Amino acid sequence: MLTRSVLAKRWQQATIKNNIIFNWVFGENRALFKGLVERLFQRQVGNFAALTSERSFKNHQVFYRPRFDTYGEDDLDNIINVELQNENRHDLEKRIAIYQASLTQRALAAGQSFNERKQTLIAFLCDFDLYGRNRPVYKLKTTVEGQEDILVDRGETNVIFNLKATDLAGLPADYVALLTYFNTGQVSDDFTAAVDQEFRRLKGNDTRREYFMSIESIITLAESYARQEGHEKGWQEGRQEGWQEGRDEGREEAAKLLIEDAVQNQRNLDSLLTSLKAIFKDQAHIDELLTKYYYR
C-alpha cells in the first residue's frame, strides 16, 4: 500500500493530463467541454443540456460495451466523445471503431430517414505519437480505393491528437494554446485561463484530494496484485497461456479487493466504476464482477 506522503505527492504533481482530473474538468463543466471540442475539431458545436462522464449506454449482455471518458449531445445534433489516452496499448484504431459504433447506435431514431443521422465525433488526445510522424493531428478518413480523392461521408469524424508533436506550424492559435497548456500548464488565452482556473479550484478541494488519493492507492495495489499473480502463474506453468491465465485471475482478485473496499467504506457506485475502469475496459465484464461481488 502506498504511503500517504507518496499519494499526496502524486496529487500535487497531477496535471490536466491525469485521467481523473481531465474527467473532472471537462466532464463536469459544459462550457469547458464545448470550448475543448471546438478547439479540437475547429468547428462550432451547440449547447449541451448535460454531460456524462464515464458513461456506458449499451445494454447488451454479450458484446463489448465501452465506457466513455467524456460524452455529450448538443442541440445541433452532434454526439461527441473525447478521450484522454496516456498509454499506447497498440489497439487505438480498433478502439475508435468500437467507440464510433456505440455512438452510431444513438445517431438515428426509429422512423427517421438516414439523412437525419446525427453527426458523431470522437477525439483521442494521446500523450504519444501513434504513427511516429510528428504530426499534431491525424484525421482518419474513409475513401474509395483507387480514388482517394473521393471521401465517403458517413457522418463520422474521428481524430487522433498527438500531444507530443513539436511541429505546430500552421495550426490555429487556439489549438496551439490548448496543446501548450496540456504539456506545460502555461496559460496563453482566455480559454486556457478558464481551464486552469477550474483545474486549480479542483486541486484546492480537500474532498477531491482525498478521493484522488484513495483511488490512486487502490488502483496501484490492484495493478501490483494482478502483475504478481500473472507472473507467478506463468512461471509455474511455463508458457504464455499460463501467464495470461494467471494475470486474468490476478486482475479479478484485484477487482474483488476494489469492490470490497467500496462496500466497506460506503463509496458510491460512480466512484467504484471509475476505479474498475482503470483495470478493465469491457463494461460487460465490469457488470459481471459487480453482480458477483457487489450486489450479492
C-alpha positions as CSV (number, residue, x, y, z in Angstrom):
1,M,0.0,0.0,0.0
2,L,1.3,3.4,-0.9
3,T,2.1,5.8,2.0
4,R,0.0,8.9,2.4
5,S,3.1,11.1,1.7
6,V,3.6,9.3,-1.7
7,L,-0.1,9.7,-2.5
8,A,0.0,13.4,-1.5
9,K,2.9,13.9,-3.8
10,R,1.1,12.3,-6.7
11,W,-1.8,14.6,-6.1
12,Q,0.5,17.6,-6.0
13,Q,2.2,16.6,-9.3
14,A,-1.0,15.6,-11.1
15,T,-1.7,17.7,-14.1
16,I,-4.6,18.2,-16.6
17,K,-3.3,15.0,-18.3
18,N,-4.2,12.9,-15.4
19,N,-7.4,10.9,-16.4
20,I,-9.3,11.6,-13.2
21,I,-8.6,15.3,-13.3
22,F,-9.3,15.5,-17.0
23,N,-12.7,13.9,-16.5
24,W,-13.5,16.3,-13.6
25,V,-12.5,19.4,-15.5
26,F,-14.2,18.7,-18.8
27,G,-16.8,16.1,-17.9
28,E,-18.5,18.3,-15.3
29,N,-18.4,21.7,-17.0
30,R,-20.5,22.2,-20.1
31,A,-18.8,25.5,-21.1
32,L,-15.3,24.0,-20.9
33,F,-16.3,20.8,-22.7
34,K,-17.8,23.0,-25.5
35,G,-14.6,25.0,-25.7
36,L,-12.5,21.9,-25.8
37,V,-14.5,20.3,-28.6
38,E,-14.5,23.5,-30.7
39,R,-10.7,23.8,-30.5
40,L,-10.1,20.2,-31.2
41,F,-12.4,19.9,-34.2
42,Q,-12.2,23.5,-35.3
43,R,-15.9,23.8,-35.7
44,Q,-18.8,25.3,-33.8
45,V,-20.9,23.0,-31.8
46,G,-24.2,23.7,-30.0
47,N,-25.0,23.9,-26.3
48,F,-25.1,20.8,-24.1
49,A,-28.1,20.2,-21.8
50,A,-25.9,17.8,-19.8
51,L,-22.6,15.9,-19.9
52,T,-21.9,12.4,-18.9
53,S,-18.5,11.2,-17.6
54,E,-17.6,7.5,-17.5
55,R,-20.7,6.7,-19.5
56,S,-21.8,3.3,-20.8
57,F,-25.2,3.1,-22.6
58,K,-25.1,-0.3,-24.3
59,N,-27.2,-2.9,-22.6
60,H,-26.1,-6.0,-24.4
61,Q,-25.2,-8.8,-22.2
62,V,-22.7,-10.5,-24.6
63,F,-20.9,-8.0,-26.7
64,Y,-18.3,-5.3,-25.6
65,R,-19.7,-2.0,-24.4
66,P,-17.2,0.8,-24.0
67,R,-17.2,3.3,-21.2
68,F,-16.5,6.9,-22.3
69,D,-14.3,9.5,-20.5
70,T,-16.4,12.5,-21.5
71,Y,-19.6,12.3,-23.6
72,G,-22.1,15.0,-24.7
73,E,-25.0,15.5,-27.1
74,D,-25.6,19.1,-28.2
75,D,-28.6,20.9,-29.6
76,L,-27.2,20.8,-33.1
77,D,-27.5,17.0,-33.4
78,N,-23.8,16.3,-32.6
79,I,-22.8,13.3,-30.4
80,I,-19.3,13.9,-29.1
81,N,-16.8,11.7,-27.2
82,V,-13.4,13.0,-26.1
83,E,-10.9,10.5,-24.6
84,L,-7.5,11.1,-22.9
85,Q,-5.0,8.3,-23.7
86,N,-1.7,8.4,-21.8
87,E,-0.5,4.9,-22.7
88,N,-0.1,3.3,-26.2
89,R,-1.9,-0.1,-25.9
90,H,-1.5,-0.7,-29.6
91,D,-5.2,-1.0,-30.1
92,L,-6.3,2.5,-30.7
93,E,-7.7,2.3,-34.2
94,K,-9.8,-0.7,-33.3
95,R,-10.9,1.0,-30.1
96,I,-12.0,4.1,-32.1
97,A,-14.1,1.8,-34.4
98,I,-15.9,0.2,-31.4
99,Y,-16.5,3.6,-29.8
100,Q,-17.8,5.0,-33.0
101,A,-20.1,2.1,-33.4
102,S,-21.5,2.7,-30.0
103,L,-22.2,6.4,-30.8
104,T,-23.8,5.4,-34.1
105,Q,-26.4,3.4,-32.2
106,R,-27.7,6.6,-30.8
107,A,-27.4,8.7,-34.0
108,L,-30.7,7.7,-35.6
109,A,-34.1,7.2,-34.0
110,A,-36.7,4.8,-35.2
111,G,-38.7,6.2,-38.1
112,Q,-36.1,8.8,-39.1
113,S,-34.6,8.9,-42.6
114,F,-30.9,8.2,-42.9
115,N,-30.2,11.8,-43.9
116,E,-31.4,12.8,-40.3
117,R,-28.5,10.9,-38.8
118,K,-26.7,12.8,-36.1
119,Q,-23.1,13.6,-36.6
120,T,-20.8,11.6,-34.3
121,L,-17.4,13.0,-33.4
122,I,-14.6,11.2,-31.5
123,A,-11.3,12.7,-30.4
124,F,-8.5,10.8,-28.7
125,L,-5.9,13.0,-27.0
126,C,-2.8,10.9,-27.0
127,D,0.3,11.6,-24.9
128,F,2.3,9.7,-27.5
129,D,2.8,9.8,-31.3
130,L,0.8,6.8,-32.6
131,Y,2.3,6.9,-36.1
132,G,5.7,8.4,-35.3
133,R,5.4,11.2,-38.0
134,N,5.5,14.1,-35.5
135,R,2.2,15.4,-36.9
136,P,0.0,17.1,-34.3
137,V,-3.3,15.8,-35.8
138,Y,-4.2,12.6,-37.5
139,K,-7.6,12.8,-39.2
140,L,-9.0,9.4,-40.1
141,K,-10.9,9.4,-43.4
142,T,-12.8,6.8,-45.4
143,T,-12.1,6.9,-49.1
144,V,-12.8,4.9,-52.3
145,E,-9.9,2.6,-53.1
146,G,-8.0,3.8,-56.2
147,Q,-9.9,7.1,-56.0
148,E,-8.6,8.5,-52.7
149,D,-9.9,12.0,-53.6
150,I,-13.4,10.7,-53.1
151,L,-14.4,11.0,-49.4
152,V,-17.1,8.8,-48.1
153,D,-19.4,10.8,-45.8
154,R,-20.7,8.5,-43.1
155,G,-21.5,11.3,-40.7
156,E,-18.5,10.3,-38.6
157,T,-15.4,12.3,-37.5
158,N,-12.5,10.5,-35.9
159,V,-9.4,12.4,-35.0
160,I,-6.2,11.4,-33.1
161,F,-4.4,14.3,-31.5
162,N,-0.7,13.9,-30.8
163,L,0.1,15.8,-27.6
164,K,3.8,15.1,-28.1
165,A,4.1,16.8,-31.5
166,T,6.7,19.5,-31.8
167,D,6.0,20.9,-35.3
168,L,2.9,23.1,-34.8
169,A,3.4,25.3,-37.8
170,G,0.2,26.4,-39.5
171,L,-2.1,25.3,-36.7
172,P,-4.9,27.6,-35.3
173,A,-3.7,29.7,-32.4
174,D,-6.4,28.5,-30.1
175,Y,-5.4,24.9,-30.6
176,V,-1.7,25.7,-30.1
177,A,-2.6,27.4,-26.8
178,L,-4.6,24.3,-25.7
179,L,-1.7,22.0,-26.6
180,T,0.8,24.2,-24.8
181,Y,-1.4,24.2,-21.7
182,F,-1.7,20.4,-21.7
183,N,2.0,20.0,-21.9
184,T,3.3,22.8,-19.8
185,G,0.4,24.3,-17.8
186,Q,1.1,27.7,-19.5
187,V,-1.9,29.9,-19.8
188,S,-1.9,32.0,-23.0
189,D,-5.6,32.8,-23.9
190,D,-9.0,33.2,-22.2
191,F,-10.0,29.6,-22.6
192,T,-6.8,28.1,-21.1
193,A,-7.2,30.6,-18.3
194,A,-10.7,29.3,-17.7
195,V,-9.5,25.7,-17.8
196,D,-6.6,26.5,-15.4
197,Q,-9.0,28.2,-13.0
198,E,-11.2,25.1,-12.8
199,F,-8.1,22.9,-12.5
200,R,-6.8,24.9,-9.6
201,R,-10.2,25.0,-7.9
202,L,-10.3,21.2,-8.0
203,K,-6.7,20.9,-6.8
204,G,-7.6,23.1,-3.8
205,N,-10.6,21.0,-2.9
206,D,-9.9,18.7,0.1
207,T,-12.6,16.3,-0.8
208,R,-11.3,15.9,-4.3
209,R,-7.8,15.4,-3.0
210,E,-8.9,12.6,-0.6
211,Y,-10.9,10.9,-3.4
212,F,-8.0,11.1,-5.8
213,M,-5.6,9.7,-3.2
214,S,-7.9,6.8,-2.3
215,I,-8.4,5.8,-6.0
216,E,-4.7,6.0,-6.7
217,S,-3.9,3.8,-3.7
218,I,-6.4,1.1,-4.6
219,I,-5.6,1.1,-8.3
220,T,-1.9,0.8,-7.6
221,L,-2.5,-2.1,-5.2
222,A,-4.8,-3.8,-7.7
223,E,-2.3,-3.5,-10.6
224,S,0.5,-4.7,-8.5
225,Y,-1.5,-7.7,-7.3
226,A,-2.6,-8.5,-10.9
227,R,1.0,-8.4,-12.1
228,Q,2.3,-10.6,-9.3
229,E,-0.5,-13.2,-9.8
230,G,0.1,-13.2,-13.5
231,H,3.8,-13.6,-13.3
232,E,3.7,-16.4,-10.7
233,K,1.0,-18.4,-12.7
234,G,3.0,-18.0,-15.9
235,W,6.3,-19.1,-14.2
236,Q,4.6,-22.2,-12.7
237,E,3.1,-23.3,-16.0
238,G,6.0,-22.2,-18.1
239,R,4.0,-20.8,-21.1
240,Q,2.4,-17.6,-22.3
241,E,-1.1,-19.1,-21.8
242,G,-0.3,-19.7,-18.2
243,W,0.9,-16.2,-17.7
244,Q,-2.2,-14.8,-19.3
245,E,-4.5,-17.0,-17.2
246,G,-2.7,-16.1,-14.0
247,R,-2.8,-12.4,-14.9
248,D,-6.6,-12.6,-15.5
249,E,-7.0,-14.3,-12.2
250,G,-4.9,-11.6,-10.5
251,R,-7.0,-8.9,-12.1
252,E,-10.2,-10.4,-10.9
253,E,-8.8,-10.7,-7.4
254,A,-7.8,-7.1,-7.6
255,A,-11.3,-6.1,-8.7
256,K,-12.7,-8.1,-5.8
257,L,-10.5,-6.0,-3.5
258,L,-11.7,-2.8,-5.0
259,I,-15.4,-3.8,-4.6
260,E,-14.9,-5.0,-1.0
261,D,-13.2,-1.7,-0.2
262,A,-16.0,0.3,-1.8
263,V,-18.7,-1.6,0.2
264,Q,-16.7,-1.4,3.5
265,N,-16.1,2.4,3.1
266,Q,-19.5,3.1,1.7
267,R,-18.2,4.6,-1.5
268,N,-20.8,5.4,-4.1
269,L,-21.1,3.3,-7.3
270,D,-19.7,6.0,-9.6
271,S,-16.5,6.1,-7.5
272,L,-16.2,2.4,-7.8
273,L,-16.8,2.4,-11.5
274,T,-14.0,4.9,-12.0
275,S,-11.7,2.5,-10.2
276,L,-12.7,-0.5,-12.1
277,K,-12.4,1.2,-15.5
278,A,-8.7,1.8,-14.7
279,I,-8.3,-2.0,-14.8
280,F,-11.0,-3.2,-17.2
281,K,-12.3,-1.6,-20.4
282,D,-15.0,-4.1,-21.1
283,Q,-18.2,-2.8,-19.4
284,A,-19.9,-6.2,-19.7
285,H,-17.1,-7.8,-17.6
286,I,-17.4,-5.0,-15.1
287,D,-21.1,-5.7,-14.8
288,E,-20.3,-9.4,-14.2
289,L,-17.9,-8.5,-11.4
290,L,-20.4,-6.2,-9.8
291,T,-23.0,-8.9,-9.9
292,K,-20.6,-11.4,-8.4
293,Y,-19.1,-9.2,-5.6
294,Y,-21.2,-6.0,-5.2
295,Y,-24.8,-6.9,-5.4
296,R,-24.7,-10.3,-3.6
